[in-house]
Structure formats: structure tokens, C-alpha cells
Amino acid sequence: MSDIIEQIAYCVEFGKINKASPYPPNMKGQEGADELTRKALDEGIDPETILNEGMVVGMDRVGKKFSENKVFVPQMLMSAKAMSAGMEHLKPYFQSGEVQRKGTFIIGTVAGDLHDIGKNLVAMMVEGAGWEVIDLGVDVSAEKFIAALKEHPGSAIGLSALLTTTMVNMESIVSEVKNAVNNTAVLVGGAPVNEDFRKKIGADHYSPDPQGAVQFLNELAG
């Protein structure tokens, strides 16, 4: 059993989506996360084991490499695609309640900002760590965040911004979210954001990379 789980972790780490995918070149023609996840389920391996000991491990490895500048955004995106291919087979087990999520994370790029690569990376990493992710997209107002929070009580919220002109909108969104549900954990990130800015606007956590967001959320989940 451990062999196929380790293969899944390897496929996620190196971005091997399925047998047909040409990336990475050294795995050409080999089964990817898609086929191996299906096979693991067919062999009767517990879906929670596949998630936590396979996919989460693979995403954790690539996340650490990313935070150490050993891999870059394209590799992260391939890893996220590999994880998503495997997750498709696990989703029915989440929906049935057989596999428990750690919690719910609502994420969006703030009002006025249309950039989504950073947000997408964080969303994929957090989902890969076993969380349910509600992705509100780009140009998201405080009202949309609050509506999603009321639909999914107890969620944490992630705000992303790539521009100095739009990161200022984080302050009002944090304020409105905290006023609506004052114990909500709010994470902020994006190229112009830093720890001083996080403190200034009253958010709960800042990380320069997706791995830091995952670690903070996992600590929240306890």
C-alpha cells in the first residue's frame, strides 16, 4: 500500500498529471496522479490515507521547495494540476462525509484587482493540504467575502493583491469582515504586502509564500 501512496506523492511533487501528460520528461508514458489515485481506491485504500499521506505530502514537498526558491511558479502549477486530477476521484468521499476536511478557506483577490496567479497557487496549496476552498475569484468586495462567510460559518478568509493601488482595499475589507464576524481569521498576501502592512490593517497573518498560509491554517485547525 505504501508504495502506491508514495507514487501519488511523487506525482504531485513533480507535476505528473496522467499517463498522457508529457511533463515531467523522465516520467513520459508512466501513470500519473489521476490513474494512481483511481487504482489506490480500487485496491481499497482509505481515501483519507490517499489524501493525507499521498497528496498532502507531495504538495508539502513542492511547497517547501517553492518557499526556498528551488522551484518556481510553473512547477507549482503543474503540481497543483496533478493534485486536482487525483482530487477528482476523492471528491465523492468528501461530499459523503467519509473524508473530513480540516476546515473551510474562502479566498479572493480584493476589489479593483484582477490578478489571480498568486491567489490560485494559495488556493491549490490549501486544498492540497486537506481544506475545502471557496474561491471567489478576482475583484472581490467586502460584501462578497461576508456573504460567503455567512454561508460557510467558521471559515478563514484569504485576501490577495498584486498592486500597491489595490492592496489599500484590504484594510476596509478586513475591517468590514471583522465587524460582521469578529473572530474570523483573515490572511493577507501578495507582492506589495508585508508584515508591517498586515499589522497596520489588523489582519491575522501574512506570508510571502503559499506554504506559510498552509502552516498558519493547519495551526488554526489544531
N, C-alpha and C positions, 0 to 999 in steps of 0.2 A: 504493500500500500504506500509506504513512504516514498518509493521510487517514483510513482506517478505524481504524487503531490510535489515532490522536488522538481519534476519535469515541468509542472504547471508554473511553479515559482520561477523557474529558469526562463520559460517562455514569456512570462510577464516582464521579468527583469530586462530581457533583451529584445522585447517587442515582436515576438513571433506570434502572429495573429492566428493563422491557419496554415494548412498544408500548401495552399496555393500562393501564399504571400512570399515574395522574393526576399524579404528582409527578416532577419539578418542573413547575409550571403552564405555563411557557414552552416546554416540550417535549411538550405534550399531543399524542398521536397519532403521535409520532415513534418510531422504533425505539430500543430500549434496549440495555443490555449483553448481554442474552440473545440477541436476534436478530443483533446486530452481531458477537458472538463466533462464532456459528454461520456467519455469512456469511464472516468472515475465514478460518475453517478451510476452508470450501468453495472459497475463492479460492486455497487452497494456502499461506496464510501460516503460517509455523512457529509451533506452539503456544507455544514458549518466548518468541518475539518478542511474541506476544499478551499473555502474562503479564507479561514484564519491561518492555516498552515501552508497554503499554496499561494493564493493571490496576494494576500496582505503581506506575506514575506517578500514576494517578488517586488511589489510596489515600494515596500520599505527600503529594499536594497537600492533600487534605482533612485528613490528619493534622496537617500543619503549621498549617492554619487553626484546627484544634481546639486545638492547644497554645498558639496566640496568642489564644484566646477570640473568634475571628471566626465560628466555627460552634459548635453545641452538640450534645448527645447525640442528639437526634432526627435531625439531618442525618447524623451519623456512622453511625447505624443504617441509614438509607436507603442510604448509600454502601456499607455492608457488604452489604446485601441485593442491591444491583446487582452487586457483585463476585461474590457467591455464585452469582447467576444465570448469570454468564459462566463461572465456575469449573466448573459442572456439565458444560459441554462440554469442558473441558480435563482433567477427572479421568481419563478413559481413557488419556490420554497420560502422566500421572503414573504410573498403575498399570503401564503397559507399560514404564516406564523411559525413554521417549523424552524426557521433560522431567525434568530433575534438580531435586529440592528442595534448598534451601540447607542444610537440617538438620531436626531434629525438636524441637518445643517442646511440653512437657507442662504443662498449666495447670489450676489448680483453685482454688476458694475454700476456705480452710482449715477444719479441723474446728470445728464449732459455729456456723459462719456460713452463712446460706442466701441471701446476696445474690449476684446474678450479672451485673448490667448492666456493671459495670466489667470484670469478667473476660471477658465476651462481647465487649466492644469491643476489648480487647487481643488476644483470640484471633482476631477477624476481621482486625484490622490486621496481625498477624503472618502469618496465612495469605495475606493480600493481598500481603505482601512476599516470597512465594515459599517459605514454610516449611510443612512438614507439621505440623498442630496436633492434639494428642491432648487433648481437653477432658474432664477427669474430673468436671466438674460442681461441685456445692457440697458443703459438709460433708465435705471430703476429708481422710482421716487420713494420717499419715506412711507407714503400711503400703501404702496405695493408690498414693501417689506412688512409693515404692520398687519396687513390683510393676510399675508402668508403665515405670519407668526400666530395669528388668531386661529387660523385653520390647522396649524400644527403646533399646539401649545408645548412649551418646554424646549423649543428648538434654540440652537445657537445661530447667530447671523454673521455672515462674512460680507464685508464691503470692499470692493476693488476699485481702484482709479489709476489711470496711467498718466494723467495730465495734472500739472500744478493748478490749472484753472478749474478742474473738476474735483480735485481732492478736497477743496474747501467745502463742497457739498456734504462731505462725510460728517462734518460737525453737526449740522442741523438734523441729518438722518439719525445719528447716534442719540441726539437729544430727544427727538420725537419717539424713537423706539423705546428708549429708557422710560420716557413719560408714560407710554402706552402699557408697557410690561417691564417694570423697573428692574427685575432680576435677570433680564436677558443678557447672555454673554455675547458681546459684539467684537468680532475680529476685523482688523483692517490690514490692507496690504496694497502693494503697487509700487511702481518705480519711484515716485516722488515722496512716498510716505516713509516716515521713520519713527523711532520710539518716542522722541520728543513730541512729535505731532500727535501720536496716539494718546499720550498723557494729556496734552492740551485739550483734545476734544472729548475726553472721558471714555474712550473705548477700552476694552478689557485686555486686548492682546494685539501685538504687531509681530509679524515675522517677515523677513526678507525672502523666504522661500516656502514652497508648499509643505515641506517636511515639518517646519515649525508649527504650522497651523494644525497639522495632524496630531502632533505631540500634545499641543495645548488641548485639543478636543478630547483626546484619549484620557488626559488627566481629569478633564471635566466629567467624563463618563465614569471615572474611578474604577 
